[in-house]
Amino acid sequence: MGFNRPSRIQENALPMMLAQPPQNLIAQAQSGTGKTAAFSLAMLSHVNPANKWTQCLCISPTYELALQIGQVIEHMGQFCPDVKLAYGIRGNRSMERGTKLQQQIVIGTPGTVLDWCTKYKFIDPKKITMFVLDEADVMIATQGHRDQSLRIHRQLTKDCQMLLFSATFEESVWRFAEQVVPDPNIIRLKREEETLDNIQQFYVVCKEKEDKFAALCELYGCLTIAQAMIFCHTRSMAAWLSAQLIREGHQVALLSGEMTVEQRAAVIERFRHGKEKVLVTTNVCSRGIDVEQVSLVVNFDLPVDMDGHADNETYLHRIGRTGRFGKRGFAVNMVDSERSMDIIHQIEMHFNRRISKLDTSDYEAMENQLS
């Protein structure tokens, strides 16, 4: 798979996850650090292929993430032909109620997995021996997911090995983790700011969306970009921007919340394989999409919370789509008002990182800054 040596999370977590007797784990790890490969390896090692029932259960907050985890397991498990995988995701139900799944590993979203355990009885929760909860911070921020996760957890046996991963650990995440994982080993490897070490951050002053678009085109001409992700605040802005970029001759994919899960998965798959070089999206895409070739993230609209203040967590997740696996990345923020400038200052204060001004009208100066 191209791994020459373990990443820090793999080095620290794998001995605990593979230990006998089994040990529980709470780990802080950003996406892009190799955590999915770590717990995938743990699940594949844990399974007894002779037993034709579900033994490992992994839940994640979104359809896209579940699919991504499954792809890692399939790739990693290609030499384990007797280990089978099922996706517990919306719309995937081809069996009669009460029929037991024969796949040893199930990856899914909380609502569907809960139905499979309780309503349809596809899975016997008492036979689950490893439970993985990924992106716990996103899980508890999503309406209903926290309760569904706890309901699944309540049906598992005391002996089931519990592994919980989260990129951030506010008080609410800790409380949730302590409910789910008894007597845990704890790994806290990475302060969030360290994620930003490989990412150069800039802002560009623009008056309105047309100016932002012009600045984006200048930027694109200056940088050698493998792939880019551009974040907009609304679906209508994302649709307008993708239409403008297509008119300029760019290969553009559009991802937004009103698309079906199947449509979203297809768009991400095409982008991952480089069919389109630019992905324009709303916040639906800020978390958990690992595309190694993304070298530029643009905040066409800055991320703000309900009160209009800087949404620092979303900012981190957005720009964290670049600079992955130790590679260098660029993040450019479009500033169109005094309020936007204030948000930039809030982000600088929060992460203790300077965001430099970029003048896209001075091509030579811009080239120097970005080189």
HELIX and SHEET records of a PDB file:
HELIX    1   1 ARG A    8  MET A   17  1                                  10    
HELIX    2   2 LYS A   35  HIS A   46  1                                  12    
HELIX    3   3 TYR A   63  MET A   76  1                                  14    
HELIX    4   4 PRO A  110  CYS A  117  1                                   8    
HELIX    5   5 PRO A  125  LYS A  127  5                                   3    
HELIX    6   6 ALA A  136  ALA A  141  1                                   6    
HELIX    7   7 HIS A  145  ARG A  154  1                                  10    
HELIX    8   8 GLU A  171  VAL A  180  1                                  10    
HELIX    9   9 GLU A  192  ASN A  198  5                                   7    
HELIX   10  10 LYS A  209  CYS A  222  1                                  14    
HELIX   11  11 ARG A  235  ARG A  247  1                                  13    
HELIX   12  12 VAL A  261  ARG A  272  1                                  12    
HELIX   13  13 ASN A  283  CYS A  285  5                                   3    
HELIX   14  14 ASN A  312  ILE A  319  1                                   8    
HELIX   15  15 ARG A  324  GLY A  326  5                                   3    
HELIX   16  16 GLU A  338  PHE A  351  1                                  14    
HELIX   17  17 TYR A  363  LEU A  370  1                                   8    
SHEET    1   A 7 LEU A  85  GLY A  88  0                                        
SHEET    2   A 7 ILE A 105  GLY A 108  1                                        
SHEET    3   A 7 CYS A  56  ILE A  59  1                                        
SHEET    4   A 7 MET A 130  LEU A 133  1                                        
SHEET    5   A 7 GLN A 161  SER A 166  1                                        
SHEET    6   A 7 LEU A  25  GLN A  28  1                                        
SHEET    7   A 7 ASN A 185  ARG A 188  1                                        
SHEET    1   B 7 VAL A 252  LEU A 255  0                                        
SHEET    2   B 7 VAL A 278  THR A 281  1                                        
SHEET    3   B 7 GLN A 227  PHE A 231  1                                        
SHEET    4   B 7 VAL A 294  ASN A 299  1                                        
SHEET    5   B 7 GLY A 329  VAL A 335  1                                        
SHEET    6   B 7 ILE A 199  VAL A 205  1                                        
SHEET    7   B 7 SER A 356  LYS A 357  1                                        
END                                                                             
